[in-house]
Amino acid sequence: MRPDARFRLALVSADPAEVKELKAALWGLRPEIYPKAALLLNVLAKKSPELVIIGVTPPSISARDLISVLRGCGGRRLVLVGLLAAPDARIAGETLAAGADECFAFPPDPALFRARLLNLLARARLNKEDAPEPEVIRLGQLEARPLERTVLFSGKSLKLTALEFDLLLYFLSRQGRVVSRGTLVEQVWRRDFGVNARAVDKRIEVLRFKLGSFGRAIRTVFGLGYMFKAEGL
């Protein structure tokens, strides 16, 4: 079988047995292997991978610290996947909170692992736009600045968390469309571990409160999800 060169993958692991097992699961994709985290960091500026898989015991640095560093270096250009020694919900939550897009218990199911990685990569490419993000998005009295990650309403700054800001931008880019809770988890949370419908509803409830009167633009579509519609506000 010829290698699939569509995607650029990197695997950070100093464990030869782990590398062998993951390479078998990623048949045809040929990830570049980095036995030291520093080696990957050194090449980011020259040939940034699209997806980085961080092994159970990455060399010289913890997985969570490495994820934080990579987020700082590559931002949203990188898709980050962490591997766990066991399906521990607490550690998984900490890994995702550090900025991982997905995590798997090791060893992962080969077919599911490969399929979900390809799905993550495909979605990341679909979400990537050639044109730069607009410097400012204005809608009535609301003003959002994606590059600065700030929001003003009636000239006053709103204190939104990173997730709330991403939710608002997602709604602003899809005005008038019904969006299911599952879609929000996939596209905004970018993971489904530990996030249920109630968690989505609660976060939107908080976002509405912070937006004040403008929060009514996020409308509940019973049985389906949410729709952002600012007409009449």
C-alpha positions in Angstrom: 0.0 0.0 0.0 1.3 3.4 -0.9 1.6 5.9 2.0 -1.1 8.5 2.4 0.7 11.8 2.1 -2.5 14.0 2.5 -1.8 14.6 6.2 1.3 15.6 8.2 1.4 13.7 11.5 3.9 13.8 14.3 4.3 11.3 17.1 6.2 12.3 20.3 7.3 9.2 22.2 10.5 7.7 23.5 9.0 4.2 24.0 9.9 2.0 21.0 7.1 -0.5 21.8 4.5 2.3 22.0 5.8 3.8 18.7 5.5 0.4 17.0 2.0 -0.2 18.1 0.8 3.3 17.1 2.5 3.1 13.7 0.6 -0.2 13.1 -2.7 1.6 14.0 -1.8 4.5 11.7 -1.0 2.2 8.7 -0.5 4.2 5.5 -0.1 7.6 7.3 3.6 7.5 8.1 3.8 9.8 11.1 7.2 11.5 11.8 8.6 10.2 15.1 10.1 12.5 17.7 11.8 10.7 20.6 12.4 14.1 22.3 9.9 16.9 22.7 12.6 19.5 21.9 13.1 18.0 18.5 9.5 18.6 17.6 9.5 22.2 19.0 12.6 22.9 16.9 10.9 22.0 13.6 7.5 23.7 14.2 8.5 26.9 12.5 9.8 25.1 9.4 7.3 22.3 8.7 4.5 22.4 11.2 2.5 19.1 11.3 -1.2 19.2 11.2 -1.7 16.7 14.0 0.5 15.8 17.0 0.1 12.6 18.9 1.6 12.7 22.4 2.5 9.4 23.8 1.7 8.1 27.3 5.1 9.1 28.6 6.6 11.8 26.4 10.3 12.5 27.0 11.5 15.1 29.4 8.1 16.9 29.8 4.6 15.9 30.9 1.9 15.5 28.3 -0.1 18.4 29.7 2.9 20.7 29.7 3.8 19.8 26.2 0.2 20.4 25.0 0.3 23.9 26.6 3.6 24.6 24.9 2.4 23.4 21.5 -0.8 25.5 21.9 1.4 28.5 22.4 3.6 27.7 19.5 1.1 26.5 16.9 -2.2 27.8 18.2 -5.2 26.4 16.4 -3.1 25.3 13.4 -2.3 22.1 15.3 -4.7 19.2 16.2 -3.4 17.7 19.5 -4.1 14.2 20.7 -3.0 12.9 24.0 -2.7 9.2 25.0 -3.5 8.0 28.5 -2.2 5.0 30.4 -5.7 4.2 31.5 -9.3 5.5 30.9 -9.1 7.9 33.9 -11.8 10.6 33.6 -9.9 13.0 35.8 -6.7 12.8 33.9 -8.6 12.9 30.6 -10.3 16.0 31.7 -7.0 17.7 32.7 -5.5 16.7 29.3 -8.4 18.2 27.4 -8.4 21.3 29.6 -4.7 21.8 28.8 -5.7 22.2 25.1 -5.9 18.7 23.6 -8.5 18.2 20.9 -8.9 14.5 21.8 -7.5 11.8 24.0 -7.5 8.0 24.0 -6.6 5.3 26.5 -3.5 3.4 25.4 -3.5 1.1 23.6 -6.4 2.5 21.5 -8.6 0.4 19.3 -6.7 0.6 15.9 -9.7 1.1 13.6 -11.5 3.6 15.8 -8.2 5.5 16.6 -7.3 5.9 12.9 -10.9 6.8 11.9 -11.2 9.5 14.6 -7.9 11.0 13.8 -8.8 11.3 10.1 -12.1 12.8 11.1 -10.3 15.4 13.3 -7.9 16.3 10.5 -10.7 16.6 7.9 -12.8 18.8 10.1 -9.7 21.0 10.9 -9.2 21.5 7.2 -12.8 22.4 6.6 -12.7 24.9 9.4 -9.5 26.5 8.1 -10.1 29.5 5.9 -7.7 30.9 3.4 -8.7 34.5 4.1 -7.5 36.0 7.4 -10.1 36.3 10.2 -11.9 39.7 10.2 -10.4 42.2 12.6 -13.9 43.0 13.9 -17.4 41.6 13.6 -20.2 44.1 14.3 -23.8 43.3 14.9 -25.9 46.0 16.3 -24.3 47.1 19.6 -22.1 44.0 19.7 -18.5 44.2 18.5 -16.3 41.1 18.5 -12.6 41.1 17.6 -11.5 37.5 16.8 -7.8 38.2 16.7 -7.8 40.1 20.0 -10.5 37.7 21.4 -12.4 40.6 22.9 -16.1 41.5 22.9 -17.8 44.9 23.5 -21.5 45.5 24.0 -22.7 49.1 24.0 -19.0 50.1 24.3 -18.5 48.0 27.4 -16.0 45.1 27.5 -17.6 41.7 28.3 -15.6 39.2 30.3 -16.0 35.9 28.4 -14.1 32.6 29.0 -12.3 31.2 26.0 -15.1 28.6 25.5 -17.8 31.3 25.7 -15.9 33.4 23.2 -15.6 30.5 20.8 -19.4 29.8 21.2 -20.2 33.4 20.4 -18.0 33.4 17.3 -19.5 30.1 16.2 -23.1 31.5 16.5 -22.1 34.8 14.7 -20.7 32.8 11.8 -24.0 30.7 11.5 -26.7 33.3 11.9 -30.2 31.9 11.2 -29.1 28.3 11.2 -30.3 25.6 13.7 -27.3 24.1 15.4 -27.7 20.9 17.5 -26.0 20.4 20.9 -23.9 17.6 19.4 -22.6 19.9 16.6 -21.7 22.5 19.2 -19.7 19.8 21.2 -17.9 18.7 18.0 -17.2 22.1 16.6 -16.7 24.3 19.7 -15.7 22.0 22.5 -14.0 19.8 19.7 -14.4 16.7 21.9 -17.2 14.7 23.4 -15.5 13.4 26.6 -17.5 14.4 29.6 -19.7 16.9 27.8 -23.4 16.2 27.8 -26.5 18.2 26.7 -27.0 19.7 30.1 -23.4 21.0 30.1 -24.0 22.7 26.8 -27.3 24.2 28.0 -25.6 25.5 31.1 -22.8 27.2 29.2 -25.2 28.8 26.8 -27.3 30.0 29.8 -24.2 31.7 31.2 -23.3 33.2 27.8 -26.8 34.6 27.4 -26.5 36.2 30.9 -23.2 37.8 30.1 -24.5 39.2 26.8 -27.3 41.0 28.6 -30.3 41.9 26.3 -28.3 40.7 23.3 -28.4 37.2 24.8 -31.9 36.8 23.5 -30.3 36.4 20.0 -29.4 32.8 21.1 -32.7 31.2 20.7 -33.7 27.7 21.8 -35.2 25.5 19.1 -37.0 22.9 21.2 -36.1 19.3 20.3 -33.3 20.5 17.9 -30.8 22.8 19.5 -30.1 26.5 19.1 -30.3 29.2 16.5 -28.6 32.7 16.6 -31.0 35.3 15.2 -30.4 39.0 16.2 -33.3 40.5 14.2 -35.5 42.7 16.3 -32.9 43.3 19.0 
